[in-house]
Amino acid sequence: MTTDVIDLRDFYASSLGTVVQKDIKKTISTIWPNYKNQVVLGFGYAPPFLEAENSDLNDVYFFMPAQQGVLKWPPFRPTLSALVDENLLPLADQTIDRILCVHGLENCHSVDDFLQDAWRVLKPEGRILFVAPNRRGLWACADNNPFGFGRPYTMTQLSKLLRNHLLTPVTFRRSLYRPPSCSGFFSMTIPLWEYVGRHCLQKFSGLIYIEATKQIYAPRGKMAFAKKLKLAFPSPLAGQHAQVTLKEYCHNSDNPL
């Protein structure tokens, strides 16, 4: 079941959602402390976490999947949000420096297609940060929060999924150890829950964070193709003229080197 964008908005406007929002923003800031002059894409429901995150130093945009719905963002300025197909992002290849995916991966209809398209739009040095519900945590078992819907992951499951799609995990974090309740008792004991969780119950955190980088591999058979192509030139064409001819061939060929 996919969480509607209105439900997400209302949750983060509630007292419990405010606590969760602060926790996620704090963890994101430890993974991405400083960056500027970059193109940043928020996918899923990322406005609460990128709204003030270096917004004056970067180009920030928000894509919300069609099955979730879209909200105008920011409310009183030219909109930076758009409704998109999760499997066909309306972006050219290698145009995004960073992607923040919150409430996106667990709600995808086709995770494989989304990850392939995210890999496509990332620059070679690009980074993507996933915030996902922990399968072992209490938040994934409760239906009073958006992390209780969709597909939760363990750290191992999500890491393997990313590696299978040419995304190399480089940073791992956990957060949200308090129970999913806004009662006065749990609110007053947040520091205790966080301390016990980080030191004794790490695998039972509410959320997991994995930052990954884009893997680039050389096409298979490239060297063999290059050697075969060079042998096609007769010996009198050796030298600069042969090099120019080779470049022209590669420029016009359907299989460039």
Secondary structure as UniProt FT lines:
FT   HELIX           5..13
FT   HELIX           15..31
FT   STRAND          39..44
FT   HELIX           47..50
FT   TURN            55..57
FT   STRAND          59..65
FT   TURN            66..68
FT   TURN            75..76
FT   STRAND          81..85
FT   TURN            86..87
FT   TURN            93..94
FT   STRAND          96..102
FT   HELIX           105..107
FT   HELIX           111..121
FT   STRAND          122..134
FT   TURN            135..136
FT   HELIX           139..141
FT   HELIX           146..148
FT   HELIX           155..163
FT   TURN            164..166
FT   STRAND          167..175
FT   HELIX           184..188
FT   HELIX           190..200
FT   HELIX           202..204
FT   STRAND          207..214
FT   TURN            220..221
FT   HELIX           222..231
FT   HELIX           235..237
FT   TURN            238..239
FT   HELIX           240..252
//
